[in-house]
Structures are given as structure tokens and as C-alpha cells.
Amino acid sequence: MSSLQERMSGTTSTWWIVLLEGIVTLIFGLLLLFSPTMALLILVQFVGIYWLISGLFAIVEIFAANRTAFRGWLLFYGIIGILAGLAVLRYPLVSMILIPTVLVVFLGITGILMGIISLVHGIAGPGSVNDRERKMLKGRERIAQRRREEEKEAKIRKKSTRRRKRADGSVLKLVIWQQ
């Protein structure tokens, strides 16, 4: 069997996954066009299922993980995920209104914070980089400058070392500079 046939036989065994993805995407696209309310309801249900499963996995990870750090946060995340998932699945119509609203508020707050940060950086000017970053940049500049100087000198002068044995057995080292 040729390598092309081997590769094709490996990809044809999962053709049904690609077909299923295409069918689901087509149905969801048609729902978004012709029934956006139904599509939003389905999307909210998927979000609820995701939150529920994610919360359950976080709780399981508390007991499965070998680390002791962040167990409290995993428990908190798990409980919130399970409660949010159950709430979305229990009250889908209320969730259809709340989830997009919360998402828009979250995006708005994120935009405001990003704008404030950009304003502070803009007002502070180019000299606002903290001392550690400035020292790092200067160090990199010095290294690059030294390399450029060494390359420039290497182009001007080429040094070659030759060793010659003398008749008495000692070694004579000759350094020849070429321009």
C-alpha cells in the first residue's frame, strides 16, 4: 500500500465526524437565519450544559489532583459552575435574557477598563516603562551593539593562527593579521 493510500485510509475512517459536524453546522446556521429565538434557546442550553459539566469536572479535579494549591478555588469554581448550569437548564427562558445581558455588560466593563489602561499609558508617554523592563531593554541593546562591533572588526581584520614545529621540538605560534 502506498503512503497516500495509508493516509487516505486513516482519514476515511473518521469521515462521519466531518459529516456530522457539517450537518449540525448547517442546521444551526439555518436556525440562526430563520428562527433566531430558537437558536438562542439552543445556544443557552449548550452554555448551561457546558457550565454544569465544567463544574463537575472541577469538583472531580479536587480529589484527582496531587497538588494542594488552588483546591479552594476549584471548589468555588465547581459549585458556581454546577449552580449556574442547573439554573440555566431549569429556567431557559430567563437565561435567554440574562446570559446575553450579562455578556454585554461584561464586554462593556472590559472595554471601559481597556480604554482606561490605554489612556493611562498614553498620558504617561514612552518613558512610562518600568525600571526593570528599561534595564532589560538596555542590556539587549548593549549585547546587540557589541555583536555589531565585533562583526565589523571581524570584517576589517581576519586573524589566523598557525603553529609550526621547530627543529628542536618546540612549537612556534604565528599570528597573522589580514586586511
Beta strands, then each sheet from edge to edge (+ up, - down):
strand 1: 158-165
strand 2: 171-178
sheet 1: 1+ 2-
end
